[in-house]
Structure formats: structure tokens, C-alpha cells
Amino acid sequence: MLTLDGVRALPEEFETSALTGFLADGWGFDVEAADYAAVGGGSYHWVVNDLEGTRGFVTVDDLDRKPWLGDTRESVFDGLGRAFDTAAALRDSGLGFVAAPIPTARGETLRRIGPRYTIALFPFVEGQAGRFGQYDTAERAAVVTMLADLHQATPAVGSVARTIDLELPGRPQLEDALQELDQPWSGGPFSEPARQALARHAPDVAELLALADRLSAEVAKSTNWVVTHGEPHAANVMRAGERYALVDWDTVALAPPERDLWMLVGDGADEVTAYADATGHQLDQVAVNFFRLTWDLADIAAFTNVLRSPHRHSADTVKAYDGLTKCVATRDRWAALLG
């Protein structure tokens, strides 16, 4: 969700120097150097080196920016902790492609930094990430294999993994925004342009929300729920030679397999056949449509929330506005299902 190419601007209240104490206290990682890495689509990252030359990858998350994990900072913290615990359990079960966090001396995969932020330490994964939405042939085959192995590892994490809510993340805030289109928005420089863009397409967004409700009712009947990554797009696939790894596990949860598979199926049948041969699961097109539509609507909700909230002009908010204007104009993609 929130498919920005990278979060460029650090939060004003966060100092890179604060990492040193947290890493030393929690992980015994004595930082010699920390370099900010403007990658990913919703977290803040640093590449760190300790005094012995060991490299790590630090992720700081904003508890106000992960609506799929909960409605409050406490519920998001709990959900993020469960997600990272799930990733660690998957790695420990033998799935070497899972880039899971390193536990602290107390066995925690996540620590709190004040009321709003969290910190986690990951092994540094060598390799090159792909570009969002652009798998090459080898990557597609590798991801199908990884997803088949992941989905069949469900028994290893059934007691720790959270179960997704089929409700749209951020829907209450989006519906509030749709109800307030007749009054100015004053959160920041992109608030009014965002309001105007959403107003132009408000009937379309309402139609898509209703379609999501209809599809959700059908998907809820599915009995085959497995542990899913949630966002196995090319930007979350690291490649080093012939080896692949999946990163960014804050979305991991029990769900129908199509939560992962919709990103891979495209217009061809090769991936569907390979996955079915490996798992015995036949693709459910209703579920594919639901999760693809949920992605579109979740982006609309996330971008709208960012631009209604207090903000300043930055590379991040420029991308959020550009993303919103594209996402609200996607009705034609769903015309066949809307009738």
C-alpha cells in the first residue's frame, strides 16, 4: 500500500543520532557509522556498521502511518510486533528467503522509540531490488516458488500470525473525507488540490467502495487461508546472483493466497499453473479482483489521509499528490465489474 518510490524526508522530530543508543542497548550493536537510505514506501531506513565491520539494516516505523495494523498507536505496535515475530518464525522454520528482524537480547523483534515510532534491526541483505510492477521472467519464477513455499509453511506460524481484516485499511478516514468535500481542507499545501481531485471522482470512488463490499462478502467464504506476505512486488524482491530474498514483512498475515498472487498473474497462465502444481490451489478470480481493488482503494485512502493531515511541501507529499490523482481515476479498470 502507499506505493511511494521512497520516503525521502526524515520526520522533523527524529534524530539519526538517537539510533546509536537504541541499537547498543537493545541489540548490543555498537554503531560506528549510520547512513540514511531513502528506500521503501512507508518506513525510514539506515545502513549501519558496527566496530567489527558487521552491517545491519535499521527500520524505523511511524505508528500513525500503518492503518492496516490498527486504529491506535498501541494496536499498530502490537500488530507490527506480531508481523515481525511471524517473519522470524518463518525464517526459523527453514525459509531462508525471509528477511526477518534480528531479535534483541530479550528476544524482541521490535522496540518502541517514544510514543510514535518503533525500531527494528535486520541483517543487511546483499543484492539489488527490482522496480515496482516490473518482474523479469526469472524473478516471476522465483517469486512463485517462494510464495508456494511460504503459503505451505502456514502451520509454523498459525499461532502467531495475525489474520487480515477484509475491511479496507483507512476506510473510516476516507469516508470522512468524502463527507467533507464541500469545505476547505487546510492541512498543508496539497490539502486543497487533493480535495478538488477527490471531489472530481467522488462518485467513482463511492462505486468502487460498494464493489469492494460485494467482493469482500464472497472472499469471506473462502476456507483456504494461508500465511501471506501481502506485498510481494518486485521492489520487495532482492536478487543476488541466483539467490532471492523477500523483504518488508510488516504486511504478513493469514489470508487467501490471492492476496499475494494477484500481483503475479498478469495476462498469462504460466504462474497460475506453476503455483497450482506446487500447492494444489486453483486461483479464485473473485479474490484476485478483490485484492487488486483493495490495493487501489487503500492507496486512495492513504494518500488522502496524508494530504488532509498537517504536512509541508516535500518530495514525499509531491508523490502522495501525484499518486492520489492517478488512483482516483481508475474507474475504467473496473468498468466490467461495475456494469
N, C-alpha and C positions, 0 to 999 in steps of 0.2 A: 504494500500500500504506500501511499505518499511517495510516488516514484520520482523524486528529485534525483538528478545525477549525482549530487554530492552536497553534503551540508558544509558550506564554506565558512560561515561566520560562527565563531565561538560565542556562547552566551556571555553577556557582559559581566555577570556576577561570578564567572568561573575563571580561576587562575590555573595555568598549567603547572605552576609550582606546587599546587596542592596535591598533585598526583604522587609526589615523592613520598610523603608521609603515609598515605593510604597504602601504597604498594609495599613499603617496608614493613608497616605494622601488620597488614593482612596476609601478605604472601612471602615476606622475607626477601623481597626483590629490591635490592639497593640500586636505585636508578643513577646511572652515570649520564645518560642523555635521553631526551624525550623530544621527538619530532612530531608535530601535528600532521595528521593525514586526512586531507579533505576528501574522503571517500564515503560511500554508503548513502543511504537515503533517509536518515532519521535519527542517527546517533552521532556522537563525537568520538574520534579515534586518534590514538597516538601510537607510534612505533617507539618502543623503549629498549634501551640496552642497559644491562647491569654491569657491575665492575668486572665480571668474569667474561664479558662478551656475549652473554646469552641475550637473545632478542625476544621480546614479547609484544603483544598487540593488546592495547588497552581500549576498552569501550566504556564511555560514559553515556548513560541514557537519561533522558528527560521524562520524568513520570507524568508530566502534563501532555505528552505527545504520543501516547500509545493507547488509544481508546479501545482497541481490540482486546486489551488485557484487563480493563476495568474502568469504572467511573470515578474512582477516587485514587489519590496517590497511594494509599495503603493497599487497595485491591490491585493496582497495577504492579506495585512492588512484589506482592505475593504471586501474581501471575507471571511476572518476569523471572522470579526465582524458580518457580516450577518449570518454566520453559528451559532455563539453563540447567536445572537438575535433570530434566529429561534428556537433554543433549549429552550430558556427562554419562548418564546411564546407558545411552545408546553407544557411545564411544567405548565404555567399559564392557559392553556386551559383545564387542568384536567388530563394530562398524568403524573401520579405520578412516573412512572418508568424512566422518563427522568432526567438524572443527569446534570442539566443545571447550568451555572455560576450564581453567586450572583452578582447583579448589584451594581455599585458604588453609592455614594451619588448623582451623577449626572445622574444615570440611564444607565451608560455604562456597557457593559458586557466584555469589553476588553480595556486595556490601553497599550500604547507604552512605551517600555524601550529603549531609544536611537533609532538609525536608523534601527537596525536589529532585535530586539526582542520585544515580547509582553508579557503581564502578565494578568492572569485571576484567580479569586478566586472561588472555587467550595465548596459546602458543602462536608464534609467528609462522604463518603458512607461506612457504615459498611458492612462487608461481605467478601467473597472470590471470586476472579476472576477465571474463567476457564482457560484452556490451548488452545492456538490457534489450531483450526481444530479438537477439541475433545469435542463435545457436549455429555452429557449423555441424556438419554431418557427424564427426567424431564426438562432439560434445553431446549431441542428441542421444547417440547410442549409449554414451557413458551415463548420462542422467537417467535414462530409462532403467539401466541396470542398478544404479544407486537407489532410485525410488522403489524398484521392486524389492531390493534387499531391505530398505527402510520399512516399507509397509509390512513386510513379513516379520519384522522384529517387534511388532506390537506387544507380544507377551512380556517382553523385557521391561516395558515401561508403563504397562496398563495401570499400575497403582500410583504412578507419579504424574503422568501426563495429564494436562487439562483437556477438557472436551470443548470444542468450539461451540459458541452460541451462534445459531443461524441468523440472528438479528444483525443488521448492518452496523458495524462499528461507527460511532459518532452520529447515528441517526437522530437522536433527540436534538442535538445541536443543529443539524441540517434542517430539521423540520422547524425549529425556532427561526432559523434564518429565512426560510421560505415564508414564514408568517410575518416577517419584519422587512419585507422588500419595499414597503411604501413609506419608509422613514430612513433618513440618512444613517450610514454607518460611519463611525468616527474613530475606529481603532488605529488607523495609520494611513499612509499614503495610498495603499492599494484597496482600502476598505470600500470606498465609493465605486471605483471601477469594478470591483468584484461584485458588489450589489447589482450594478447595472448588467453585468454579464449573466448573473444568475437569474435576474428578472426576465431577461430576453428568452430564457429557456425554461422558466419555471414550470409551464405545463408539461414539457417533455420530461423534466426530472420527476414530476409527480407521477407520470405514466410509468416511468422506469421503476420507481419505488413500488408501485402497485404490482408490476410484473415480478419484481423480486419476491414479493409476498406470495404470489401464486406458485412460483418455482420453489420457494422455501418449503411450502406445505408438502410438496411432492418429495423433496430431498429428505425431509424429516422422517419419511417412511423407510429409508434405506437401513438395512441391517448390517451392512459391511462397513464398519468404521475402523480405521486403522490409524497408526501414528503417521502424521504427515508433516512435511517441512513447512509448507504454507506459501513459500515464495522461491521455488527452485528455478528462477530465471537465470539467464546466462551471467548476469552481473554477480550472482551469488555462487558461481562455479569457478573455482580456482584450478588452473591447469599447470602442471609442471612436468613436461615431457609427456609420458603416457599415464601419468597419475592425475587423479582428480580429487577435489575435496569440495564439500558443500559448507558454506559459511552462513552466518546470520541466522541463528536459531531462535530468535525471540518470538517467532510465529509458530513454533512447533506445537502440534495439538492433535488429538483424536478427531477424525473427520472422515467422510467418504473419500476414497482415493482420488476422485476427480478434483479435489481441492488442489492437488499438485499437478494432475495430468492435463488440465486444460491448457497450461502453458506450453505443452509439448505437442499436442495432437495436430495442430495446424490443419492443412488440407490433405495430408497424406495418411495412409493406414499403417505404415511400417512400424511406427512407435506403438500404436494401439495393439498391433499383432504381437510385437515383441513383449510388451507388458503382459498381455493376456497369456502368452505362452509361459511366462515366468511365474505368474501368480494365479492364473485361472479366473481372474476377474474380467468381466466384459464391461466395456465402457458404457456408462449411463449418460446419454446426451442431455437429458434434463439437468443432471448435476453439473455437467460441463457448462451449460448455459448459465446456470445459477452462479457458479463461482466466477465465471468471466464477468457477468453483470455486477456481482458484488464488488469485484475489483474496481470497475469503473465508478460505481456509486461511492465506494469508500474513499477513492481519490477526491471526488467532488466534495464529500463531507470534510475530509482532512484539509484540503486547500481552503475551503470556505471558512473553516474554524480558524486557521492560521491568519487569514486576511481580515476576519472580523475582530480578532483579538488585537490588543496593543502590539504594534510592530513598527519597525523602521525600514527604510529603503535599504535592501541588501541583495546580494546575489541569490540568497535563499528565497526572499519574498518575490523577487522578479520571476524566479522559476515557478513559485507557487501560483502566481497570477497567470503566467503562460499556461501552466498545467490546467488551471481551472477553466480557462477559455476554451481549451481543446476538449476537456472532458464533458463539459455541459452540452457540447454539440455532437454527441454520439448517438442521437436517437435513430438515425438511419441504419446503424449497425443492427438495431433490434427491431426494425420495422416488420420483419416476417413474423415475429412472435407477438408484436403489439396488435397486428391486424389492421 
